[in-house]
Amino acid sequence: MKLAVMSSLLDAKLLDLGTPEQLATHVLGRPIDMEKEGYDLIPEALDYLARYPLNDDLLDSVERMEFDGGKEASRFARNPAAGTIVEKLKQRGVQVD
């Protein structure tokens, strides 16, 4: 769920995490070349994103979210703890598809 919210913020250019390579370099504390090291999930990057603070101002700026069953973020929608974020966004008038 949080990744879907972050995707919406990234699409709206309200959140800037840099490029995937920049984020991986930051999280791992070393330069990374995605072409050489591959594009597999980096557990440290996922942990970083899970801990990334989303304040009320950012949540208030979400106008629409879409869940695509083919995307990784969709699995978070089935997490019972994710309902809190969904309900909070719906209360603010966000259309959640």
Buried (B, 14 or more C-beta within 10 A) or exposed (E): BBBBBBBBBEEEEEBEBEEEBEBBBBBBEEEBEBEEEEEEEBEBBEEBBEEEEBEEEBBEBBEEBBBEEEEEBBEBBEEEEBEEBBEBBEEEEBEBE
